[in-house]
Amino acid sequence: MGKFIMTVAMSFAGLFFAFLRGWYLSILLLCVFPAIFFLMGSVFKIMEVGFKSNLKAYGQSAGYSE
């Protein structure tokens, strides 16, 4: 949940600075944001699956060592 909040905050900050710098950059960011959100969500989901599989493997090896 913390990563999600950080990602949203960084996105809004980027959009804010884009509107400060000029309309062209802000239009570009508005068009690219949905793809960025989708890709970040996918990466976080893939990382979560990897962490869960690593935790399961460490749990099994701890059982074997006992």
N, CA, C and O atoms as a Tripos MOL2 file, in Angstrom:
@<TRIPOS>MOLECULE
protein
  264   263    66     0     0
PROTEIN
NO_CHARGES

@<TRIPOS>ATOM
      1 N           0.8280   -1.1900    0.0000 N.3       1 MET1
      2 CA          0.0000    0.0000    0.0000 C.3       1 MET1
      3 C           0.8720    1.2540    0.0000 C.2       1 MET1
      4 O           0.5130    2.2630   -0.6070 O.2       1 MET1
      5 N           1.9990    1.1890    0.6700 N.am      2 GLY2
      6 CA          2.8940    2.3440    0.7040 C.3       2 GLY2
      7 C           3.4640    2.6880   -0.6570 C.2       2 GLY2
      8 O           3.5990    3.8610   -1.0050 O.2       2 GLY2
      9 N           3.8000    1.6590   -1.4310 N.am      3 LYS3
     10 CA          4.3330    1.8950   -2.7700 C.3       3 LYS3
     11 C           3.2780    2.5340   -3.6640 C.2       3 LYS3
     12 O           3.5880    3.3990   -4.4830 O.2       3 LYS3
     13 N           2.0430    2.1070   -3.5040 N.am      4 PHE4
     14 CA          0.9630    2.6680   -4.3080 C.3       4 PHE4
     15 C           0.7730    4.1510   -3.9960 C.2       4 PHE4
     16 O           0.6270    4.9670   -4.9060 O.2       4 PHE4
     17 N           0.7750    4.4950   -2.7040 N.am      5 ILE5
     18 CA          0.6000    5.8930   -2.3090 C.3       5 ILE5
     19 C           1.7680    6.7340   -2.8200 C.2       5 ILE5
     20 O           1.5700    7.8520   -3.2950 O.2       5 ILE5
     21 N           2.9770    6.2010   -2.7250 N.am      6 MET6
     22 CA          4.1410    6.9190   -3.2140 C.3       6 MET6
     23 C           4.0620    7.1270   -4.7280 C.2       6 MET6
     24 O           4.4010    8.2010   -5.2250 O.2       6 MET6
     25 N           3.6180    6.1100   -5.4570 N.am      7 THR7
     26 CA          3.5000    6.2090   -6.9010 C.3       7 THR7
     27 C           2.4720    7.2580   -7.3000 C.2       7 THR7
     28 O           2.7110    8.0520   -8.2100 O.2       7 THR7
     29 N           1.3440    7.2620   -6.6300 N.am      8 VAL8
     30 CA          0.3000    8.2440   -6.9430 C.3       8 VAL8
     31 C           0.7890    9.6540   -6.6270 C.2       8 VAL8
     32 O           0.5580   10.5790   -7.4060 O.2       8 VAL8
     33 N           1.4610    9.8230   -5.4930 N.am      9 ALA9
     34 CA          1.9660   11.1390   -5.1130 C.3       9 ALA9
     35 C           3.0050   11.6430   -6.1150 C.2       9 ALA9
     36 O           2.9860   12.8170   -6.4870 O.2       9 ALA9
     37 N           3.9080   10.7670   -6.5540 N.am     10 MET10
     38 CA          4.9030   11.1730   -7.5370 C.3      10 MET10
     39 C           4.2450   11.5320   -8.8670 C.2      10 MET10
     40 O           4.6880   12.4570   -9.5480 O.2      10 MET10
     41 N           3.1980   10.8110   -9.2360 N.am     11 SER11
     42 CA          2.5050   11.0970  -10.4880 C.3      11 SER11
     43 C           1.8210   12.4520  -10.4390 C.2      11 SER11
     44 O           1.9040   13.2260  -11.3930 O.2      11 SER11
     45 N           1.1470   12.7420   -9.3340 N.am     12 PHE12
     46 CA          0.4880   14.0390   -9.2220 C.3      12 PHE12
     47 C           1.5120   15.1790   -9.1600 C.2      12 PHE12
     48 O           1.2790   16.2570   -9.7050 O.2      12 PHE12
     49 N           2.6310   14.9350   -8.5010 N.am     13 ALA13
     50 CA          3.6780   15.9540   -8.4550 C.3      13 ALA13
     51 C           4.2400   16.2050   -9.8480 C.2      13 ALA13
     52 O           4.4840   17.3520  -10.2220 O.2      13 ALA13
     53 N           4.4420   15.1560  -10.6060 N.am     14 GLY14
     54 CA          4.9220   15.3130  -11.9810 C.3      14 GLY14
     55 C           3.9360   16.0670  -12.8400 C.2      14 GLY14
     56 O           4.3300   16.8990  -13.6570 O.2      14 GLY14
     57 N           2.6660   15.7890  -12.6650 N.am     15 LEU15
     58 CA          1.6310   16.5000  -13.4170 C.3      15 LEU15
     59 C           1.5880   17.9730  -13.0180 C.2      15 LEU15
     60 O           1.4220   18.8470  -13.8690 O.2      15 LEU15
     61 N           1.7370   18.2400  -11.7380 N.am     16 PHE16
     62 CA          1.7500   19.6260  -11.2510 C.3      16 PHE16
     63 C           2.9010   20.4160  -11.8720 C.2      16 PHE16
     64 O           2.7100   21.5320  -12.3540 O.2      16 PHE16
     65 N           4.0980   19.8250  -11.8540 N.am     17 PHE17
     66 CA          5.2470   20.5230  -12.4320 C.3      17 PHE17
     67 C           5.1200   20.6440  -13.9450 C.2      17 PHE17
     68 O           5.6200   21.6000  -14.5380 O.2      17 PHE17
     69 N           4.4570   19.6840  -14.5650 N.am     18 ALA18
     70 CA          4.2430   19.7750  -16.0050 C.3      18 ALA18
     71 C           3.3380   20.9530  -16.3410 C.2      18 ALA18
     72 O           3.5860   21.6630  -17.3160 O.2      18 ALA18
     73 N           2.2940   21.1710  -15.5490 N.am     19 PHE19
     74 CA          1.4330   22.3210  -15.7910 C.3      19 PHE19
     75 C           2.1570   23.6390  -15.5040 C.2      19 PHE19
     76 O           1.8440   24.6610  -16.1140 O.2      19 PHE19
     77 N           3.1130   23.6210  -14.5880 N.am     20 LEU20
     78 CA          3.8870   24.8290  -14.3290 C.3      20 LEU20
     79 C           4.8150   25.1620  -15.4940 C.2      20 LEU20
     80 O           4.9900   26.3330  -15.8330 O.2      20 LEU20
     81 N           5.4060   24.1470  -16.1020 N.am     21 ARG21
     82 CA          6.3770   24.3700  -17.1730 C.3      21 ARG21
     83 C           5.7120   24.7390  -18.4990 C.2      21 ARG21
     84 O           6.2390   25.5600  -19.2500 O.2      21 ARG21
     85 N           4.5620   24.1380  -18.7860 N.am     22 GLY22
     86 CA          3.9230   24.4550  -20.0660 C.3      22 GLY22
     87 C           2.8660   23.4410  -20.4240 C.2      22 GLY22
     88 O           2.8380   22.3350  -19.8850 O.2      22 GLY22
     89 N           2.0120   23.8190  -21.3230 N.am     23 TRP23
     90 CA          0.8710   22.9690  -21.6690 C.3      23 TRP23
     91 C           1.2880   21.7640  -22.4970 C.2      23 TRP23
     92 O           0.6620   20.7090  -22.4000 O.2      23 TRP23
     93 N           2.3480   21.8980  -23.3210 N.am     24 TYR24
     94 CA          2.7460   20.7900  -24.1870 C.3      24 TYR24
     95 C           3.1970   19.5840  -23.3720 C.2      24 TYR24
     96 O           2.8020   18.4520  -23.6540 O.2      24 TYR24
     97 N           4.0170   19.8290  -22.3690 N.am     25 LEU25
     98 CA          4.4930   18.7450  -21.5090 C.3      25 LEU25
     99 C           3.3520   18.1350  -20.7090 C.2      25 LEU25
    100 O           3.3210   16.9230  -20.4950 O.2      25 LEU25
    101 N           2.4180   18.9640  -20.2670 N.am     26 SER26
    102 CA          1.2920   18.4390  -19.4890 C.3      26 SER26
    103 C           0.3650   17.5710  -20.3490 C.2      26 SER26
    104 O          -0.1400   16.5550  -19.8720 O.2      26 SER26
    105 N           0.1410   17.9530  -21.5890 N.am     27 ILE27
    106 CA         -0.6710   17.1270  -22.4940 C.3      27 ILE27
    107 C           0.0250   15.7850  -22.7390 C.2      27 ILE27
    108 O          -0.6170   14.7350  -22.7550 O.2      27 ILE27
    109 N           1.3310   15.8360  -22.9280 N.am     28 LEU28
    110 CA          2.0960   14.6090  -23.1400 C.3      28 LEU28
    111 C           1.9910   13.6840  -21.9320 C.2      28 LEU28
    112 O           1.7800   12.4820  -22.0930 O.2      28 LEU28
    113 N           2.1370   14.2280  -20.7240 N.am     29 LEU29
    114 CA          2.0500   13.4160  -19.5200 C.3      29 LEU29
    115 C           0.6380   12.8460  -19.3220 C.2      29 LEU29
    116 O           0.4860   11.7010  -18.8970 O.2      29 LEU29
    117 N          -0.3750   13.6310  -19.6240 N.am     30 LEU30
    118 CA         -1.7450   13.1290  -19.4850 C.3      30 LEU30
    119 C          -2.0140   11.9610  -20.4240 C.2      30 LEU30
    120 O          -2.7900   11.0630  -20.0980 O.2      30 LEU30
    121 N          -1.3780   11.9750  -21.5810 N.am     31 CYS31
    122 CA         -1.5570   10.8690  -22.5240 C.3      31 CYS31
    123 C          -0.7770    9.6260  -22.1020 C.2      31 CYS31
    124 O          -1.1890    8.5050  -22.3990 O.2      31 CYS31
    125 N           0.3420    9.8200  -21.4160 N.am     32 VAL32
    126 CA          1.2220    8.7060  -21.0640 C.3      32 VAL32
    127 C           0.8740    8.1030  -19.6990 C.2      32 VAL32
    128 O           1.2170    6.9500  -19.4390 O.2      32 VAL32
    129 N           0.1950    8.8660  -18.8150 N.am     33 PHE33
    130 CA         -0.0920    8.3910  -17.4600 C.3      33 PHE33
    131 C          -0.8280    7.0530  -17.3950 C.2      33 PHE33
    132 O          -0.4410    6.2090  -16.5870 O.2      33 PHE33
    133 N          -1.8660    6.8120  -18.1980 N.am     34 PRO34
    134 CA         -2.5330    5.5010  -18.0770 C.3      34 PRO34
    135 C          -1.6020    4.3230  -18.3470 C.2      34 PRO34
    136 O          -1.6830    3.2980  -17.6700 O.2      34 PRO34
    137 N          -0.7270    4.4660  -19.3240 N.am     35 ALA35
    138 CA          0.2250    3.3880  -19.6130 C.3      35 ALA35
    139 C           1.2080    3.2070  -18.4570 C.2      35 ALA35
    140 O           1.5570    2.0810  -18.1030 O.2      35 ALA35
    141 N           1.6520    4.3160  -17.8730 N.am     36 ILE36
    142 CA          2.5820    4.2390  -16.7470 C.3      36 ILE36
    143 C           1.9220    3.5570  -15.5560 C.2      36 ILE36
    144 O           2.5330    2.7030  -14.9140 O.2      36 ILE36
    145 N           0.6790    3.9260  -15.2560 N.am     37 PHE37
    146 CA         -0.0340    3.2970  -14.1400 C.3      37 PHE37
    147 C          -0.1940    1.7950  -14.3690 C.2      37 PHE37
    148 O           0.0040    0.9990  -13.4510 O.2      37 PHE37
    149 N          -0.5500    1.4150  -15.5870 N.am     38 PHE38
    150 CA         -0.7190   -0.0120  -15.8920 C.3      38 PHE38
    151 C           0.6040   -0.7560  -15.7450 C.2      38 PHE38
    152 O           0.6470   -1.8340  -15.1520 O.2      38 PHE38
    153 N           1.6740   -0.1930  -16.2750 N.am     39 LEU39
    154 CA          2.9740   -0.8570  -16.1960 C.3      39 LEU39
    155 C           3.4720   -0.9540  -14.7540 C.2      39 LEU39
    156 O           4.0240   -1.9810  -14.3600 O.2      39 LEU39
    157 N           3.2850    0.0950  -13.9710 N.am     40 MET40
    158 CA          3.7130    0.0450  -12.5700 C.3      40 MET40
    159 C           2.9130   -0.9920  -11.7960 C.2      40 MET40
    160 O           3.4740   -1.7270  -10.9830 O.2      40 MET40
    161 N           1.6320   -1.0590  -12.0350 N.am     41 GLY41
    162 CA          0.8150   -2.0710  -11.3720 C.3      41 GLY41
    163 C           1.2540   -3.4690  -11.7410 C.2      41 GLY41
    164 O           1.2960   -4.3590  -10.8920 O.2      41 GLY41
    165 N           1.5840   -3.6650  -13.0130 N.am     42 SER42
    166 CA          2.0520   -4.9820  -13.4540 C.3      42 SER42
    167 C           3.3790   -5.3500  -12.8020 C.2      42 SER42
    168 O           3.5700   -6.4870  -12.3690 O.2      42 SER42
    169 N           4.2790   -4.4050  -12.7340 N.am     43 VAL43
    170 CA          5.5840   -4.6760  -12.1170 C.3      43 VAL43
    171 C           5.4210   -5.0100  -10.6380 C.2      43 VAL43
    172 O           6.0500   -5.9430  -10.1400 O.2      43 VAL43
    173 N           4.5770   -4.2510   -9.9310 N.am     44 PHE44
    174 CA          4.3640   -4.5300   -8.5120 C.3      44 PHE44
    175 C           3.7300   -5.8930   -8.3070 C.2      44 PHE44
    176 O           4.0640   -6.5950   -7.3520 O.2      44 PHE44
    177 N           2.8200   -6.2750   -9.1880 N.am     45 LYS45
    178 CA          2.1780   -7.5870   -9.0640 C.3      45 LYS45
    179 C           3.1940   -8.7070   -9.3120 C.2      45 LYS45
    180 O           3.2030   -9.7060   -8.5940 O.2      45 LYS45
    181 N           4.0360   -8.5440  -10.3110 N.am     46 ILE46
    182 CA          5.0680   -9.5450  -10.6080 C.3      46 ILE46
    183 C           6.0570   -9.6580   -9.4490 C.2      46 ILE46
    184 O           6.4610  -10.7610   -9.0790 O.2      46 ILE46
    185 N           6.4430   -8.5200   -8.8800 N.am     47 MET47
    186 CA          7.3520   -8.5450   -7.7350 C.3      47 MET47
    187 C           6.7080   -9.2380   -6.5480 C.2      47 MET47
    188 O           7.3770   -9.9850   -5.8340 O.2      47 MET47
    189 N           5.4190   -9.0040   -6.3240 N.am     48 GLU48
    190 CA          4.7240   -9.6500   -5.2110 C.3      48 GLU48
    191 C           4.7040  -11.1620   -5.3760 C.2      48 GLU48
    192 O           4.9220  -11.8940   -4.4110 O.2      48 GLU48
    193 N           4.4450  -11.6330   -6.5810 N.am     49 VAL49
    194 CA          4.4380  -13.0790   -6.8370 C.3      49 VAL49
    195 C           5.8290  -13.6550   -6.5940 C.2      49 VAL49
    196 O           5.9590  -14.7340   -6.0150 O.2      49 VAL49
    197 N           6.8740  -12.9450   -7.0320 N.am     50 GLY50
    198 CA          8.2430  -13.4130   -6.8110 C.3      50 GLY50
    199 C           8.6060  -13.4630   -5.3320 C.2      50 GLY50
    200 O           9.2490  -14.4130   -4.8840 O.2      50 GLY50
    201 N           8.2020  -12.4550   -4.5760 N.am     51 PHE51
    202 CA          8.4850  -12.4460   -3.1450 C.3      51 PHE51
    203 C           7.7670  -13.5810   -2.4320 C.2      51 PHE51
    204 O           8.3220  -14.1950   -1.5210 O.2      51 PHE51
    205 N           6.5450  -13.8600   -2.8380 N.am     52 LYS52
    206 CA          5.8000  -14.9520   -2.2050 C.3      52 LYS52
    207 C           6.4520  -16.2960   -2.5020 C.2      52 LYS52
    208 O           6.5340  -17.1520   -1.6210 O.2      52 LYS52
    209 N           6.9120  -16.4900   -3.7280 N.am     53 SER53
    210 CA          7.5570  -17.7700   -4.0530 C.3      53 SER53
    211 C           8.8890  -17.9120   -3.3110 C.2      53 SER53
    212 O           9.2370  -19.0080   -2.8740 O.2      53 SER53
    213 N           9.6340  -16.8130   -3.1670 N.am     54 ASN54
    214 CA         10.8810  -16.8680   -2.3930 C.3      54 ASN54
    215 C          10.6060  -17.1870   -0.9280 C.2      54 ASN54
    216 O          11.3270  -17.9800   -0.3230 O.2      54 ASN54
    217 N           9.5980  -16.5930   -0.3670 N.am     55 LEU55
    218 CA          9.2500  -16.8490    1.0280 C.3      55 LEU55
    219 C           8.8460  -18.3160    1.2270 C.2      55 LEU55
    220 O           9.2000  -18.9320    2.2330 O.2      55 LEU55
    221 N           8.1130  -18.8600    0.2720 N.am     56 LYS56
    222 CA          7.7190  -20.2620    0.3590 C.3      56 LYS56
    223 C           8.9490  -21.1740    0.2810 C.2      56 LYS56
    224 O           9.0430  -22.1600    1.0120 O.2      56 LYS56
    225 N           9.8940  -20.8360   -0.6150 N.am     57 ALA57
    226 CA         11.1050  -21.6500   -0.7570 C.3      57 ALA57
    227 C          11.9560  -21.5830    0.5140 C.2      57 ALA57
    228 O          12.5010  -22.6000    0.9430 O.2      57 ALA57
    229 N          12.0730  -20.4070    1.1150 N.am     58 TYR58
    230 CA         12.8320  -20.2880    2.3600 C.3      58 TYR58
    231 C          12.1460  -21.0580    3.4860 C.2      58 TYR58
    232 O          12.8220  -21.6400    4.3350 O.2      58 TYR58
    233 N          10.8470  -21.0680    3.5030 N.am     59 GLY59
    234 CA         10.1100  -21.8210    4.5180 C.3      59 GLY59
    235 C          10.3610  -23.3130    4.3810 C.2      59 GLY59
    236 O          10.5380  -24.0050    5.3840 O.2      59 GLY59
    237 N          10.3790  -23.8150    3.1630 N.am     60 GLN60
    238 CA         10.6540  -25.2320    2.9430 C.3      60 GLN60
    239 C          12.0870  -25.5780    3.3520 C.2      60 GLN60
    240 O          12.3130  -26.6010    3.9990 O.2      60 GLN60
    241 N          13.0490  -24.7410    2.9840 N.am     61 SER61
    242 CA         14.4250  -25.0580    3.3310 C.3      61 SER61
    243 C          14.6570  -24.9780    4.8330 C.2      61 SER61
    244 O          15.4850  -25.7180    5.3640 O.2      61 SER61
    245 N          13.9500  -24.1050    5.5230 N.am     62 ALA62
    246 CA         14.0660  -24.0530    6.9800 C.3      62 ALA62
    247 C          13.5200  -25.3450    7.5960 C.2      62 ALA62
    248 O          14.0630  -25.8550    8.5760 O.2      62 ALA62
    249 N          12.4500  -25.8580    7.0140 N.am     63 GLY63
    250 CA         11.8920  -27.1330    7.4990 C.3      63 GLY63
    251 C          12.8500  -28.2820    7.2710 C.2      63 GLY63
    252 O          12.9690  -29.1660    8.1190 O.2      63 GLY63
    253 N          13.5400  -28.2830    6.1330 N.am     64 TYR64
    254 CA         14.5030  -29.3400    5.8580 C.3      64 TYR64
    255 C          15.7030  -29.2790    6.8080 C.2      64 TYR64
    256 O          16.2240  -30.3110    7.2330 O.2      64 TYR64
    257 N          16.1320  -28.0610    7.1330 N.am     65 SER65
    258 CA         17.3260  -27.9300    7.9710 C.3      65 SER65
    259 C          17.0490  -28.3250    9.4200 C.2      65 SER65
    260 O          17.9630  -28.7270   10.1390 O.2      65 SER65
    261 N          15.8090  -28.2140    9.8460 N.am     66 GLU66
    262 CA         15.4960  -28.6190   11.2190 C.3      66 GLU66
    263 C          15.5060  -30.1190   11.2930 C.2      66 GLU66
    264 O          15.2680  -30.6870   12.3590 O.2      66 GLU66
@<TRIPOS>BOND
     1     1     2 1
     2     2     3 1
     3     3     4 2
     4     3     5 am
     5     5     6 1
     6     6     7 1
     7     7     8 2
     8     7     9 am
     9     9    10 1
    10    10    11 1
    11    11    12 2
    12    11    13 am
    13    13    14 1
    14    14    15 1
    15    15    16 2
    16    15    17 am
    17    17    18 1
    18    18    19 1
    19    19    20 2
    20    19    21 am
    21    21    22 1
    22    22    23 1
    23    23    24 2
    24    23    25 am
    25    25    26 1
    26    26    27 1
    27    27    28 2
    28    27    29 am
    29    29    30 1
    30    30    31 1
    31    31    32 2
    32    31    33 am
    33    33    34 1
    34    34    35 1
    35    35    36 2
    36    35    37 am
    37    37    38 1
    38    38    39 1
    39    39    40 2
    40    39    41 am
    41    41    42 1
    42    42    43 1
    43    43    44 2
    44    43    45 am
    45    45    46 1
    46    46    47 1
    47    47    48 2
    48    47    49 am
    49    49    50 1
    50    50    51 1
    51    51    52 2
    52    51    53 am
    53    53    54 1
    54    54    55 1
    55    55    56 2
    56    55    57 am
    57    57    58 1
    58    58    59 1
    59    59    60 2
    60    59    61 am
    61    61    62 1
    62    62    63 1
    63    63    64 2
    64    63    65 am
    65    65    66 1
    66    66    67 1
    67    67    68 2
    68    67    69 am
    69    69    70 1
    70    70    71 1
    71    71    72 2
    72    71    73 am
    73    73    74 1
    74    74    75 1
    75    75    76 2
    76    75    77 am
    77    77    78 1
    78    78    79 1
    79    79    80 2
    80    79    81 am
    81    81    82 1
    82    82    83 1
    83    83    84 2
    84    83    85 am
    85    85    86 1
    86    86    87 1
    87    87    88 2
    88    87    89 am
    89    89    90 1
    90    90    91 1
    91    91    92 2
    92    91    93 am
    93    93    94 1
    94    94    95 1
    95    95    96 2
    96    95    97 am
    97    97    98 1
    98    98    99 1
    99    99   100 2
   100    99   101 am
   101   101   102 1
   102   102   103 1
   103   103   104 2
   104   103   105 am
   105   105   106 1
   106   106   107 1
   107   107   108 2
   108   107   109 am
   109   109   110 1
   110   110   111 1
   111   111   112 2
   112   111   113 am
   113   113   114 1
   114   114   115 1
   115   115   116 2
   116   115   117 am
   117   117   118 1
   118   118   119 1
   119   119   120 2
   120   119   121 am
   121   121   122 1
   122   122   123 1
   123   123   124 2
   124   123   125 am
   125   125   126 1
   126   126   127 1
   127   127   128 2
   128   127   129 am
   129   129   130 1
   130   130   131 1
   131   131   132 2
   132   131   133 am
   133   133   134 1
   134   134   135 1
   135   135   136 2
   136   135   137 am
   137   137   138 1
   138   138   139 1
   139   139   140 2
   140   139   141 am
   141   141   142 1
   142   142   143 1
   143   143   144 2
   144   143   145 am
   145   145   146 1
   146   146   147 1
   147   147   148 2
   148   147   149 am
   149   149   150 1
   150   150   151 1
   151   151   152 2
   152   151   153 am
   153   153   154 1
   154   154   155 1
   155   155   156 2
   156   155   157 am
   157   157   158 1
   158   158   159 1
   159   159   160 2
   160   159   161 am
   161   161   162 1
   162   162   163 1
   163   163   164 2
   164   163   165 am
   165   165   166 1
   166   166   167 1
   167   167   168 2
   168   167   169 am
   169   169   170 1
   170   170   171 1
   171   171   172 2
   172   171   173 am
   173   173   174 1
   174   174   175 1
   175   175   176 2
   176   175   177 am
   177   177   178 1
   178   178   179 1
   179   179   180 2
   180   179   181 am
   181   181   182 1
   182   182   183 1
   183   183   184 2
   184   183   185 am
   185   185   186 1
   186   186   187 1
   187   187   188 2
   188   187   189 am
   189   189   190 1
   190   190   191 1
   191   191   192 2
   192   191   193 am
   193   193   194 1
   194   194   195 1
   195   195   196 2
   196   195   197 am
   197   197   198 1
   198   198   199 1
   199   199   200 2
   200   199   201 am
   201   201   202 1
   202   202   203 1
   203   203   204 2
   204   203   205 am
   205   205   206 1
   206   206   207 1
   207   207   208 2
   208   207   209 am
   209   209   210 1
   210   210   211 1
   211   211   212 2
   212   211   213 am
   213   213   214 1
   214   214   215 1
   215   215   216 2
   216   215   217 am
   217   217   218 1
   218   218   219 1
   219   219   220 2
   220   219   221 am
   221   221   222 1
   222   222   223 1
   223   223   224 2
   224   223   225 am
   225   225   226 1
   226   226   227 1
   227   227   228 2
   228   227   229 am
   229   229   230 1
   230   230   231 1
   231   231   232 2
   232   231   233 am
   233   233   234 1
   234   234   235 1
   235   235   236 2
   236   235   237 am
   237   237   238 1
   238   238   239 1
   239   239   240 2
   240   239   241 am
   241   241   242 1
   242   242   243 1
   243   243   244 2
   244   243   245 am
   245   245   246 1
   246   246   247 1
   247   247   248 2
   248   247   249 am
   249   249   250 1
   250   250   251 1
   251   251   252 2
   252   251   253 am
   253   253   254 1
   254   254   255 1
   255   255   256 2
   256   255   257 am
   257   257   258 1
   258   258   259 1
   259   259   260 2
   260   259   261 am
   261   261   262 1
   262   262   263 1
   263   263   264 2
@<TRIPOS>SUBSTRUCTURE
     1 MET1         2 RESIDUE 1 A MET
     2 GLY2         6 RESIDUE 1 A GLY
     3 LYS3        10 RESIDUE 1 A LYS
     4 PHE4        14 RESIDUE 1 A PHE
     5 ILE5        18 RESIDUE 1 A ILE
     6 MET6        22 RESIDUE 1 A MET
     7 THR7        26 RESIDUE 1 A THR
     8 VAL8        30 RESIDUE 1 A VAL
     9 ALA9        34 RESIDUE 1 A ALA
    10 MET10       38 RESIDUE 1 A MET
    11 SER11       42 RESIDUE 1 A SER
    12 PHE12       46 RESIDUE 1 A PHE
    13 ALA13       50 RESIDUE 1 A ALA
    14 GLY14       54 RESIDUE 1 A GLY
    15 LEU15       58 RESIDUE 1 A LEU
    16 PHE16       62 RESIDUE 1 A PHE
    17 PHE17       66 RESIDUE 1 A PHE
    18 ALA18       70 RESIDUE 1 A ALA
    19 PHE19       74 RESIDUE 1 A PHE
    20 LEU20       78 RESIDUE 1 A LEU
    21 ARG21       82 RESIDUE 1 A ARG
    22 GLY22       86 RESIDUE 1 A GLY
    23 TRP23       90 RESIDUE 1 A TRP
    24 TYR24       94 RESIDUE 1 A TYR
    25 LEU25       98 RESIDUE 1 A LEU
    26 SER26      102 RESIDUE 1 A SER
    27 ILE27      106 RESIDUE 1 A ILE
    28 LEU28      110 RESIDUE 1 A LEU
    29 LEU29      114 RESIDUE 1 A LEU
    30 LEU30      118 RESIDUE 1 A LEU
    31 CYS31      122 RESIDUE 1 A CYS
    32 VAL32      126 RESIDUE 1 A VAL
    33 PHE33      130 RESIDUE 1 A PHE
    34 PRO34      134 RESIDUE 1 A PRO
    35 ALA35      138 RESIDUE 1 A ALA
    36 ILE36      142 RESIDUE 1 A ILE
    37 PHE37      146 RESIDUE 1 A PHE
    38 PHE38      150 RESIDUE 1 A PHE
    39 LEU39      154 RESIDUE 1 A LEU
    40 MET40      158 RESIDUE 1 A MET
    41 GLY41      162 RESIDUE 1 A GLY
    42 SER42      166 RESIDUE 1 A SER
    43 VAL43      170 RESIDUE 1 A VAL
    44 PHE44      174 RESIDUE 1 A PHE
    45 LYS45      178 RESIDUE 1 A LYS
    46 ILE46      182 RESIDUE 1 A ILE
    47 MET47      186 RESIDUE 1 A MET
    48 GLU48      190 RESIDUE 1 A GLU
    49 VAL49      194 RESIDUE 1 A VAL
    50 GLY50      198 RESIDUE 1 A GLY
    51 PHE51      202 RESIDUE 1 A PHE
    52 LYS52      206 RESIDUE 1 A LYS
    53 SER53      210 RESIDUE 1 A SER
    54 ASN54      214 RESIDUE 1 A ASN
    55 LEU55      218 RESIDUE 1 A LEU
    56 LYS56      222 RESIDUE 1 A LYS
    57 ALA57      226 RESIDUE 1 A ALA
    58 TYR58      230 RESIDUE 1 A TYR
    59 GLY59      234 RESIDUE 1 A GLY
    60 GLN60      238 RESIDUE 1 A GLN
    61 SER61      242 RESIDUE 1 A SER
    62 ALA62      246 RESIDUE 1 A ALA
    63 GLY63      250 RESIDUE 1 A GLY
    64 TYR64      254 RESIDUE 1 A TYR
    65 SER65      258 RESIDUE 1 A SER
    66 GLU66      262 RESIDUE 1 A GLU
